């Protein structure tokens, strides 16, 4: 973890060198215009990895790059990965590909040992992703990925807020993060029935850069949200006002306020850095594991039966699927799949607040507080994809960020019967 420098925390006129949430975010992530390469996060920042072969004295090193690098004489940024100079930036003044030799600008405090890795042009991919995001995504998803870009208020459904780390349409289990492959598919195909268009015209490296930047925004937002949650219970304006209600006289109130501020400063100086470290470790692991563990992908153990459309087997499957739909889906999607089930016409509880309370509007809401309706399946518009496997994943894994649960108690055969029935509904409507 890159060590934090002097903070700029201030509360109610009390200044301190203590790090606050905003200071941590700037230190660990930088800003959209000046991002920080933080190796603890499972982000492909980009750049070309190299390795020291030997030191030739006077700041010249023989190196080997993982991919071809042309000669250059203009200074290029680089970043040591291990050794005594670990996590330190340095500048390569020039590179001779014939001699495989770099010239380091300035003096090296410690001569790097043989095998010491470094990165040339660190953060290149993330910078590319930032510029492409600002060009193609900002107007809907917002600068910070909060889903509140200039056009967002005119759109239904609202653009995704990436900061919670919740993505609806993915191939992984309900509680796991989204994979790069899922984001790639969404970027390539768009989301039918929404204002999210297809970006098939982007080059492959451009798509990958945007995906990496969206992942970075999501990790940043989740860490910031969890940092704030650690403080907001005891130190928010609301909790301060509540504490003041029980105090009498201005002197007692002022003394209480001073005690709370001092307690907050002590929290930030002692316990909070450890909490930040724990939060970061958990968020990093949550994102890292989905790229390394294939068992987290929702896949059927039993392949979809191949029935001919006019066969008795197919009609039997539709009948079984219809019965399953009535018992497991109709309360929300309606008996005929039109999204008009009884639950959609009732007040629902918001379980994300304490204590839980009913929403002011009738019907369902997503994790971002937006009203949503169960999908009208008779229209044949499937936002998460129209392949049978896509429908299987929506049923088996649910849709994160919505009240749509996963049907983990159904057998694969039952899920496939339900898939067949759902995919037949648009054609039943036209009869």
C-alpha positions, 0 to 999 in steps of 0.5 A: 500500500502506498503510504499516505502523506500529510492529510488536510482534514478539517471539521467545524473549523478544527484543522488537523494533519489527520487523514479524512475520507476525502484525503484517503481517496485522493492519496490512494486513487488520485483524481480522474485527471491524475490517477494513482497506480495502486498495485493492491487493486486487481486492476490492469493499469497497463504499461510494459513490464521489464526486468533488470538484467545487469547494471552498467554504471552511470545510471545505465541498465541492461533490461529485458521487456515482455514485449517489443519496445521501439527506441526512444529518447524522450523521457518516459515514466516508469515504476519499480515493482520490488526491491529497495526502490519498491513502489517508487517512480523513476524516469527512463531518459532513453532506450536503445533496443539493440543494446537493450539498455535504458538510461535512468534520468537522475541518480539511482539511490540504490542499484537495482539487483538482477531480476528487479521488475519495473513497468514502463509507462504505468497506468497507460491503459487506465489513462486510455480508459479514462479518456474513452469513458469521458468521450462515450460514457460520461454523459449518462454514467457521470464523472465518478460513475455515479449514474448521474451524468447530464442526460441521466435524469431524462432516462428510464431506467436510470444509467448504472451507478458503478460505485456500489460494485453491483452489476445486474447482468453477469455470469457469476453467482449472485453475491460475486463481482462481475467478470471482465467478459461480462462487461465486454459483452454488455459493452459490445451488445448494449442492453436491449430495452434501455438507453445503453447502446452497443459499442461494437465499433470500438477497437478491442484495445479501446473496449478493454481500456473502458472496462478496466476504467469502469472496474477501477471506478467501481472499486474506488466507489465501494471503498469510499462508501465503506469508509464513510459507513465506518464513520457516519453512524457516530459522527454524522451531522444527524448523530451530532444533532441527536446528541446535542438534544439531550444537552442543556445550555450552550456551554454543555453543548459546546463541550459535548461537541468538542469531545465528539470532535476529539473522539473523531480525530482519535478514531481517524488517527488510530483505528481508522487506518486499520479499517481502511486497510481491511476494507481495501483487502476485502474489496480487492479480494472480492474482485480478484477472486472472480478472475481466478475461480471458474467455479463462481460462474453460473453454469448448468450441470445438465445441458438444455434438452434439445426438443423439436418445436412440434414434439410432444416432449417440447409441449410437455416441457412447456406444461411443466414450465408453466406450472413452475412459473405459476408457483415461483414467478407469477406473484411478481411477473403475473400469471401470464408473464406481463409483469403485473403480479400482485407483489408489483402493486404492493408497498415494499420494504426498504431493508437497506435502511435501519430500521426497515421502512416502506417505500413511499411509492407502490411497487419494487425498487432497486438498490439505488432507490429507483422504482422498477417493474418486473419484466414483461416477458411477453415482449421478448426483450431480455436485457441480460441477453436472449440466449437460453443460457442467459435466461437460465442465469437470470433464473438460477442466479437472480439479478443483483441490485433488484428484488429478483432472487435466484432459484437455487432450489430448482433442479436444472431440469426444472430451470430449463422447463421454465426457460422454455416456457418463458421463451415461448411467451412472446409467441403465445401472445401473438396467437 
